[in-house]
């Protein structure tokens, strides 16, 4: 599977993995800053952005996609950053192929099975009739009936595109993401322990990383440390890009 990607800068490689419903562009601002010292690759994971769609969708296959991507670009070791779903993909990759990970950064997710919380979003997205939608404003008005948060709606609407006949369509493979939602909520199935330098970054207002699940996660990542960026939620890179960038640069160098 040839993943869509963008590359910035020169130097040792960094690969950044976005979360569910996201795209590589969500991380472009931070990627360009990191590119002052590194070669930075932002990629669309399968069934997201402009990468290929496939019925198989879980952390094992996304880790394999990452391995194939690195090998096709003659990378046999890289610093890996992942947020949320991308963070679990990064954890899966690090435990499957520990020798290919120079350093690991996981943003606001732990190795835990979560109960969910995206059902309202799925209902809204699946309920939007794209055949009859004539503008982004119209799409936003429909989503607003179920999703109050303006920022969340704008994040989701970045997935809208026009197809060959001029109709709106989702860039992401929404039906397959929905069908495999439980697999995305699940914890990773690690083959090995990753003993390399690992940083977990928690949003201070987010509940995705707790004292309990971080202690459990450290079983697979014994050299992990946790840093909290206060007064932000789950989307740390969008809410506090400056603070996150400072934290990343300190660790990655």
PyMOL commands that set and color helices and strands:
alter all, ss='L'
color gray80, all
select helices_A, chain A and resi 24-34+59-72+85-96+98-100+119-127+136-144+150-157+174-179+181-185+211-217+236-239+241-252
alter helices_A, ss='H'
color red, helices_A
select strands_A, chain A and resi 5-8+13-17+39-43+78-83+101-107+160-162+168-170+198-203+224-229
alter strands_A, ss='S'
color yellow, strands_A
deselect
rebuild
show_as cartoon
